[in-house]
Amino acid sequence: MKKLIILLTVLLVVGVSCKSFLAVDEKNPNQASSVPAYLVLPAALNATAYNVNQPDNWTFVYMWYGLQSVSGGYSQPTALTQYKPINGSYQGIWSGAYINLQNYDYIYKNAPGTANKSYRAIAQIMKAYIYQYLVDTYGNIPYTEALQTDAGILKPAYDNQKTIYEDLVIQLDSAMKLIDKPGDAAEVGAYDIVYGGDMSLWWKFANTIKLRMLMNQSDMTGRSAYITAALATTFHTTADYLGEGEGAWNNPGYAQSAGMMNPYWENFYKLDGSNQADGLQYYVAGQDACDFLTTSNDPRKLRVFKASSGTTITGNYFGALSISATCSTLGPGLLQAYNQSAPLMTEWESLFLQAEAVARGFITGDDQALYNKAVSLSIIHDGGALGIQANADTYLAQPIANVYYDPATTLAAKIKTIITQKWIASEGLTVYPTWTDFRRTGYPNFLHYTQDAARLNDTPPVRLLYPQTEINVNNENVLKQGTINLFTSKIFWQNR
């Protein structure tokens, strides 16, 4: 409870409101100029966890990629079913990220000296984490001139997305150099609501973010030499990335009170355990996910979704004219408790990344073992009577495509299996990498996407449009990015 009180105090003093939608170049009028960095840190981390776990921020990913759909009792959102997101769609991704970046920047600038280097390292790592998903969503963004309102830069110029990515790798290397492995929890301690001040785990988290950025570029023509060189600047065996029990999970001390519960949970349940309006009644199972869980005899099946009847799970194809009125709702494996931790990165995402990197020959290790461990940890996390290692072993031993990992098969088949399992394991958890994985690999390749006959394209948009809030205050620099097309203005790493 002490952690929670500290956190809420900072939210009020520093103005890091999770639901604030200010523009990047607006000055936060509530920001104090002398708040200690250690008080800002838990609020900043909690805001990040909110931004990446609040399902309303990522509805388009859940719907477009077969994980969830809309109940038959609601009109389907035509902006999504017809692939017509506008500049006003999902503005919270942009504004929430830049407000969050301001606070990490504050920590970095106000934690001087050797005694505070862990604070600076964490702030630098988290800035890279946020900038990465901004690039993955929008392409070119304000970077070099961003966060410079104190210097009078109110209309920041945009930087090239590939250049930003390359600089973020350098920034992560710099942050890792600030950390003395194995690290010491004494400096940051309880103010770190992710790792409790264990800087060795922050080092691994930084290295794993770096690996994720490099794997995003792995299908680009002529990029292998760059990836190999970037990996060589830090250790690159599987022991140097997040492993079992080392995922980045945020928990400020979630309490059973309005506004203080896990953000994913609170989107669906009130503090008394009753349903939020338009929560579980609106979001239902995606038929593609139901089909995959059922045909592969997945032990997560009745933990990811509740049965529609007996042991059957039923969903909708997003945008379909015929919509089932008895769809499965989200299950107890996803919605476990009001105080469940909120992931910044799960350990199984890290293990899937490592398996991919090994399969591609960028790091050394056993790709099959890494893949099997990733799937197993997802199964165990979703819990229930079937969430045990023995059932994971049985599941993985099945000679079923996208379940059994054959170390002797082709690289393309390996990547397909890894990304498909990573897709189903992302349900209800930091889902935005699923969008990136599809755009760069084309997997899973059995999705139905939207069934709306009025759709603008056969596959989903490759990016979002710049938000209207940014156009309103920084239009000149937005216009310099040229005409943005939802289907052809690809993020630089998309090589398909």
DOGU-789681 format. One record per residue: residue in three letters; x, y, z of N, C-alpha, C in turn. Coordinates in steps of 0.1 Angstrom, whole numbers, plus 5000, padded with zeros to 4 digits. Layout:
residues N
ALAXYZXYZXYZ ...
This chain:
residues 496
MET500849885000500050005000500950135000 LYS502050125007502950235007503350274993 LYS503650174984504050204971502950274963 LEU501750234965500550284958500350434962 ILE500550464975500350604980501450694974 ILE502650644973503750724966503350744952 LEU502850644945502550654931501450754928 LEU500450744936499250834934499650984937 THR500551004947501051134950501751194938 VAL502551114932503351164920502451184908 LEU501451104906500451124896499851264897 LEU499551304909498951434911499951554910 VAL501151534915502151644915502751664902 VAL503151554895503851564882502951574870 GLY501651534872500751544861500851434851 VAL501351314855501451194846500151124846 SER499051184842497751114842497751014831 CYS497350894834497350784824496350814813 LYS495350884816494250914806494351054800 SER495551114802495651254796495951244782 PHE495451334774495651324759496151464754 LEU497151514761497751634756498651604744 ALA498951714736499751694724501251694729 VAL502151644720503551634724504151764727 ASP503851874720504451994722503752094731 GLU502752034738502152124748502952114761 LYS503052224768503752234781502752184791 ASN503152084799502252034810502152134821 PRO501052204823500952314833501052264847 ASN500952124849500952074863502352024867 GLN503252024858504551964861505352054870 ALA505751994881506552064891508052064886 SER508752164890510152174886511152114895 SER510752064907511652014917511251884923 VAL510451804916510151674921511351584920 PRO511751514931512851424930512651314920 ALA513651274913513551174902512951044908 TYR513351004920512850874925511350874927 LEU510750994929509250994930508550994916 VAL509251044906508751044892508750904886 LEU509750824890509950694884508750604884 PRO508150574896507050484897505850524889 ALA505550654889504450714881504750694866 ALA505950714862506250704847506150554843 LEU506650464851506550324848505050274847 ASN504250324857502850284857502150344845 ALA502450464841501850524829502150444816 THR503450394815503850314804502950184804 ALA502850124815502049994816500650024812 TYR500050134817498750164813498650184798 ASN499550254792499450284777499550154769 VAL500350054773500549934765499549824768 ASN498849834780497949734784496449774783 GLN496149904782494749944780494249894767 PRO493349804767492849734754492249834744 ASP491649944749491050044740492150114731 ASN493350114736494450174727494750084716 TRP494549954717494949854707493849774701 THR492649824701491449744696491749704682 PHE492349794674492549764660493449634658 VAL494349614667495249494665494449374669 TYR493749374680492949264684491949224673 MET491249324667490249294657490749254644 TRP491749324639492249294626493049164625 TYR493549114636494348994635493748874642 GLY492448874643491748744646491648704660 LEU492148794669492248754684490848784690 GLN490248894687488948934692488048984682 SER486748994685485749054676484749134684 VAL483649174678482649244684481349164686 SER480749174698479549094700478449124691 GLY477549034689476449054680475449154685 GLY475549194697474649294703475049434700 TYR476149454693476649594690476849614675 SER476749734671477149774657478649764656 GLN479049704645480549694644481149834639 PRO482349864644482949994641483449994626 THR482750064618483050064604484450124601 ALA484950214609486250264607487250154608 LEU487050054615487949934616487549824606 THR486249794605485949684596486149724581 GLN486149854578486449894564487849944562 TYR488649934573490049984573490050134569 LYS489350214577489250354575489550434588 PRO490650394595490950484606491350624602 ILE490950724609491150864606492250924615 ASN492551044612493551114621493151124635 GLY491851114638491251124651491250994658 SER491650884651491650744657492850724665 TYR492750664677493850624686494850724688 GLN494350854691495350964694496050944707 GLY495450864716496050834729497350764728 ILE497650684717498850624716500050724715 TRP499750824706500750934704500951024716 SER499851074721499951174731500351114745 GLY499750994747500150924760501650894760 ALA502150854748503650824747504450944750 TYR504151054743505051174744504951234758 ILE503851234765503751274779504651184787 ASN504551054785505350964793506850984790 LEU507151014778508551044775509051164782 GLN508251264784508651384791509051354805 ASN508351254811508751224825510051134826 TYR510251044816511550974816512651074813 ASP512351174805513451274802513751354814 TYR512651384822512851454835513751374844 ILE513451244845514251164854515751164850 TYR515951144837517351134832518051264835 LYS517451384833518051504835518151554850 ASN517451484858517351524872517851414882 ALA518651324877519251224885520751224882 PRO521451334886522851344882523851264891 GLY525051244886526051184894526051024895 THR527050974900527250824901526150764909 ALA525750824919524750774929523350754922 ASN523150814911521850814905521850744891 LYS522950674888523150624874522050514871 SER521550444881520550344878519250414874 TYR518950524880517750604875517850644861 ARG519050694857519350744844519250624834 ALA519750514838519750394829518350344827 ILE517550344837516150304835515350404826 ALA515550534829514950634820515350624806 GLN516550594803517050584790516550464783 ILE516450354790515850224785514350244781 MET513650314790512250324788511950424777 LYS512750524775512650614764512750534751 ALA513750444750513950364738512750274736 TYR512250214746511050134746509850204739 ILE509650324744508450404739508750454725 TYR509850504722510150554708510050444698 GLN510450324702510350214693508950184688 TYR507950184698506650154693505950274687 LEU506450394689505950504681506450494667 VAL507750464664508150444651507450324644 ASP507150214651506450104646505050134642 THR504550244648503150284646502950384635 TYR503950484635503850604627504950624617 GLY506050554618507150584609507950704614 ASN508150804606508850924610508150994621 ILE508851034631508251104643509251214648 PRO508751304657509651394663510551314673 TYR511851334672512851264680513951354685 THR514851404677515951494681515451614688 GLU514351684682513851804688512651784697 ALA512251654699511151634708511551654723 LEU510651684731510851704746511751824749 GLN511751924739512652034741511852164743 THR510652154750509852274752510652374760 ASP511452334770512152424778513152504770 ALA513552454759514552524750513752604740 GLY512452604741511652694732511252624719 ILE511452494718511052414706509652364708 LEU508652434703507252404704506752324692 LYS507452324681507052254669508252164664 PRO508452054671509551974668509551914654 ALA510751914647510951854634510851704636 TYR510551634624510451494624511851434619 ASP512151314625513351244621513051124613 ASN513951084605513850964597513750844606 GLN512750754603512450644612513650544613 LYS514250514602515450424602516550484611 THR516750614609517850684617517450674632 ILE516250694635515850684649516050544655 TYR515650444647515950304652517350284655 GLU518250324646519650304647520250384660 ASP519650494662520150574674519550514687 LEU518450454686517850384698518750264702 VAL519250194693520150084696521450144703 ILE521950254699523050324705522650364719 GLN521450414721520950464734520850344744 LEU520350234739520250114747521650064752 ASP522650064742523950034746524550124757 SER524250254755524750344765524050324779 ALA522750294779522150264792522650134798 MET522950034790523549914796524949934802 LYS525650034796527050064802526950134815 LEU525750194818525550254831525350154842 ILE524950034838524549934847525749844850 ASP526149824862527149724866526549594868 LYS526749494859526249364862527049304873 PRO526449224883525049184883524049294888 GLY524549404892523649514896523349514911 ASP522749614916522449634930521049694932 ALA520249634939518849684941518749794951 ALA519849824958519749924969519450064964 GLU519950104952519850244948518450284945 VAL517750204937516450234933515350174942 GLY515550044945514649974954513249974951 ALA512350004960510949994958510350094949 TYR511150204946510650294936510550244922 ASP511250134920511250054907510149954909 ILE508949974903507849884904507749784894 VAL508849764887508949654877509949544882 TYR511149584886512149484890512649514904 GLY512049604911512449624925513949664926 GLY514449734916515749784916516849684912 ASP516449564907517449474903517949514889 MET519149574889519649634876520149534867 SER520449414871520849304862519649264853 LEU518449274858517349244850516949364841 TRP517249484845517049594836518049584825 TRP519249544827520249524817519749424806 LYS519149314811518649214802517449264795 PHE516649344801515449404795515949494783 ALA516949574786517449664776517949584764 ASN518649474767519249394756518149324748 THR517049294755515949224748515149324739 ILE515049444744514449554735515249564723 LYS516549574725517449584714517249464704 LEU517249344709517049224701515749234693 ARG514649284700513349304693513449394681 MET514149504683514349604673515149544661 LEU516149464664516949404654516149294646 MET515449214653514649114647513549174638 ASN513049294642512049364633512649394619 GLN513949404619514649434606515249314599 SER515049204604515749084600515249034586 ASP514149074581513749034568514049144557 MET514749244561515149354552516349304544 THR516249334531517349294522518649374526 GLY519749314527521049374530521149424544 ARG520349374554520449434567521149334577 SER521549214572522149114581523449164587 ALA524349234580525549284585525349384596 TYR524449474594524149574604523649504617 ILE522749404616522249334628523349264635 THR524249194628525349124634526249224641 ALA526549334635527449434641526749494654 ALA525449514653524749574665524749474676 LEU524549354673524549254684525949234690 ALA526949254683528349244688528749344698 THR527949454699528349564709528049524723 THR527149424725526849364738526949214737 PHE526849144748526849004748525648954740 HIS525748844733524648794726524548644726 THR524548584738524148444740522748454747 THR522048344747520748344752520648384767 ALA521748364774521848404789521748554791 ASP521948634780521948774782520648844778 TYR519548764777518248814775517248764785 LEU516148834786515148794796514748644795 GLY514748574806514448434806513248404815 GLU513148274819512048234827512048314840 GLY510848374844510748444856511348584856 GLU511748634844512448764843511748864834 GLY510448834831509748924823509549064830 ALA509349164822509149304828507649324831 TRP507349304844505949314848505749424858 ASN504949524855504649634863503649614874 ASN503849644886502849644897503149744907 PRO502349854908502649954918501949924931 GLY501349804932500449774944499049804940 TYR498549744929497249764925496249734936 ALA495249814938494349804949492849784943 GLN492049724951490649704947489849834949 SER490149934941489550064942489450124928 ALA488450204925488350254911489550334907 GLY490150314896491250384891492550324896 MET492550224904493750174910494050024908 MET493249964898493349824895494149814882 ASN494549684880495249654867494449714856 PRO495149784846494349854836493549764826 TYR494149644824493349544815492149494823 TRP492349454835491249414843490149514845 GLU490549644847489549744850488749784838 ASN489249754826488549774814487249684813 PHE487249574821486149484820485449464834 TYR486049494845485449474858485449594866 LYS484449624874484349724884485049674897 LEU485149764907485849724919485149624927 ASP483749614925482949514932482849384925 GLY483649374913483649254905482549244895 SER481649334894480549344884481149394871 ASN480449364860480949394847480949544844 GLN481949594838481949734832480949734820 ALA480349844818479449854806480349854794 ASP479849774784480549764771481949714772 GLY482149624782483449554783483349414778 LEU483049324787482849184782481749164773 GLN480749254774479649244764479949284750 TYR481049364749481449414736482549334730 TYR483649314737484849234732484549084734 VAL484549014723484348864723485448804716 ALA485448664716486448594709486448614694 GLY487648614689487848614674487848464669 GLN487148444659486948304654488248244650 ASP489248324644490548264641491248214653 ALA491148284664491848234676491148114681 CYS489748114681489047994685489447874677 ASP489447894664489847774655491247724658 PHE492147814660493547764663493647694676 LEU493047754686493047684700492347554699 THR491347544692490547414692491247304683 THR491647344671492147234662493547194667 SER494247274675495547234679495547174694 ASN494347144699494147084712494947164723 ASP494747294722495547384731495047384745 PRO495847354755495347364769494947494774 ARG495347604766494947734770493447774766 LYS492847684758491647714751490547774761 LEU490247704772489147754781489747844791 ARG490947884790491547994799491548124791 VAL491848114778491848234770490348284768 PHE489448194765488048224763487148134771 LYS486048184775485048104782484248024772 ALA483747904776483047824767481747884763 SER481347874751479947914747478947814750 SER479347684750478547574754479447454756 GLY479247384767480047264770481547304771 THR482347244762483747284761484047354748 THR483047404741483147464728483347614730 ILE484347674723484547814722484147864708 THR483447974708482848024695483148174695 GLY483548224683483848364681483148414668 ASN483548534665483148604652484348624643 TYR484048624630485048684621484748834621 PHE485648914623485449054624484949114611 GLY483849194612483249254600482249164593 ALA482049044598481148954591479648994592 LEU478848974582477449004583476648914592 SER477048794593476448694602477248684614 ILE476648734625477348744638476648654648 SER477448564655476848484665476448564677 ALA475248524683474848594695475348524707 THR475948414706476448334718477948314717 CYS478648424715480148414714480748394728 SER481948334728482748324740483248464744 THR483348484757483948614762485348584766 LEU486048684770487448664774487448584787 GLY488448494788488448394799489348434811 PRO489248344821489948374834491448364833 GLY492048314822493448314821493948454817 LEU493148534811493548674808493148764819 LEU491948744824491448824835491448754848 GLN492648754855492848674866492548734879 ALA492848864881492548934894492849084892 TYR492149164900492349304900493749354902 ASN494549274908495949314911496949234903 GLN496549174892497549104884498449204878 SER499749164877500749254871500549284857 ALA500949404852500749444838502049434831 PRO502149364820503449344814503949454805 LEU505249484806505849574796506449474785 MET506949364789507349254780507349124788 THR506649024783506648894789507848824787 GLU508148724796509348644793509248554781 TRP507948514778507848434766508048514753 GLU507648644753508048724741509548724739 SER510248744750511748734749512248604744 LEU511648494748512148364744511748334729 PHE510548384725510248374711511248454702 LEU511648574707512648654700513948584699 GLN514348524710515648454710515548334701 ALA514448254701514348144692514448184677 GLU513848304674513948354661515348394657 ALA516048464667517348504664518348384662 VAL518148274670518948154668518648094655 ALA517348084651516948014639517548094627 ARG517648224628518248304617519748314618 GLY520348254628521848254629522448374635 PHE521648464642522248584647522848564661 ILE522248474669522848434682522948284683 THR523648244693523848094695522848044706 GLY522447924704521447864714520647754707 ASP519747694714518847594710517547654707 ASP517247674694515947744690514747654694 GLN514847524693513647444697513347454712 ALA514447444720514247454734513747594738 LEU514147694732513747834735512247844731 TYR511847794719510447804715509547724725 ASN510047604728509247514737509047584751 LYS510047644756509947714768509047834767 ALA509047904756508148024755506747974755 VAL506347874747505047824747504647774761 SER505447704767505247644780504847754790 LEU505647854791505447964800504148034798 SER503748044785502448104782501248014787 ILE501447884785500447794790500347794805 ILE501447804812501447804826500847934832 HIS501248044825500648174829499148174829 ASP498548124818497148124816496448044827 GLY497247954833496747884845495647784844 GLY494947764855493947664856494547524858 ALA493647424858494047294860495047234849 LEU494847294837495647244826496947324824 GLY497147424832498347504831499547454838 ILE499947334834501147264840502147224829 GLN503347204833504347164823504047044815 ALA503546944822503246814816502246834804 ASN501246914806500346944795500947024784 ALA501847114787502647184777503447094769 ASP504146994775504946894768504146814759 THR502946774763502046694755501546774743 TYR501246894745500846984734501847004724 LEU503147034728504247064719504646944712 ALA504446824717504846704710503946664698 GLN502746724697501846694686502446724673 PRO502246634663502846664649501846754642 ILE501646874647500646964641501347094637 ALA501047144625501647264620501447374630 ASN502547454632502547574641502447534656 VAL502647404659502647364673504047294675 TYR504247184668505547114669506647194662 TYR507747214668508847284662509847184657 ASP510047184644510947084638512247154636 PRO513347124643514647184641515247154628 ALA514747054621515347024608514647084596 THR513547154598512747214587513447334582 THR512747404572513247524566513147644576 LEU513947744573513847864581512447924580 ALA511947934568510547994567509547914575 ALA509647784576508647704584508947734599 LYS510147754603510447784617509947914621 ILE510148014612509648154615508148154616 LYS507448084607506048074607505548014620 THR506147914625505747844638505947944649 ILE507148004650507448094661506448214662 ILE506248274650505348394650503848354653 THR503448244648502048204650501848174665 GLN502748104671502548084686502748214694 LYS503548304689503748434696502448514695 TRP501748494683500448564681499448514691 ILE499248384693498148344702498548374717 ALA499848374720500348404733500248544737 SER500048634727499848774729498448814733 GLU497548724732496148764735496048814749 GLY495548944750495349004763496649064770 LEU497749054762499049094768499849174758 THR500149304760501049384752500949334737 VAL499749354731499449294718500149364706 TYR500649494708501049564697502149494689 PRO503149414695504149344687503549254677 THR502249204679501549114669501449184656 TRP501049314657500849394644502249404637 THR503249434644504649444639505049314632 ASP504849204640505249074635504549034622 PHE503249064621502549034608503049124597 ARG503249254599503749344589505049304583 ARG505949244592507249214587507449064582 THR506548974587506648834583505448784575 GLY504348844576503148784570502448674578 TYR502948644590502348544598501648594610 PRO500548524614499948404609499348434595 ASN499348324587498948344573497548284570 PHE496848254581495448194579494348284584 LEU494648414587493748504593492648544582 HIS491448574587490448624578490348774577 TYR491048844586491048994586489549034587 THR489249144580487849194581487049124570 GLN485749094573484949034563483949144556 ASP484149264560483349374555483649394540 ALA482549374532482649394517483149534513 ALA482949624522483249764518484649804523 ARG485449704526486849734531487649794520 LEU488549884523489349954513490549864508 ASN490849754515491949674511491749534516 ASP492449434510492249294514493049264527 THR494049344531494849324543494849454551 PRO495049454564494949574572495949684569 PRO495749804574496649914572498049874578 VAL499049934572500449904576500950014587 ARG500150104590500450214599499250284603 LEU499350374613498250464616498550604610 LEU497550694609497750824604498250914616 TYR498951024613499351114623498051164630 PRO498051174644496851224651496451364648 GLN495151394649494651524646495251624656 THR495451584669496051674679497451724674 GLU498251634668499551674663499351764651 ILE498451734642498251824630497851964635 ASN497051974645496552104650497652194655 VAL498752134661499752214667501052214660 ASN501252114651502552104644502352064630 ASN501452134623501052094610502152104600 GLU502952214601503952234591504952114590 ASN505252064602506151944601505451814598 VAL504251804601503451694596503351684581 LEU503051804575502951814560504251774553 LYS505451804560506751764554506851614552 GLN506051534559506151394558505551334545 GLY504851434537504251394525502951324527 THR502351274516501051214516501151074522 ILE500451054533500450924540499350834535 ASN499650714531498750614526498650504536 LEU497550464541497450364551497950224547 PHE497950204534498350074529499650064522 THR500250174518501450174511502650254518 SER502350334528503350404535503950314546 LYS504750224542505250124551506250174560 ILE506350114572507450134581508650074575 PHE509850134577511050104570511449954570 TRP511149884581511549744582510649654575 GLN509549704569508549614563509049584548 ASN509549464547510249434534509349334526 ARG508049354526507149264518506249354509 
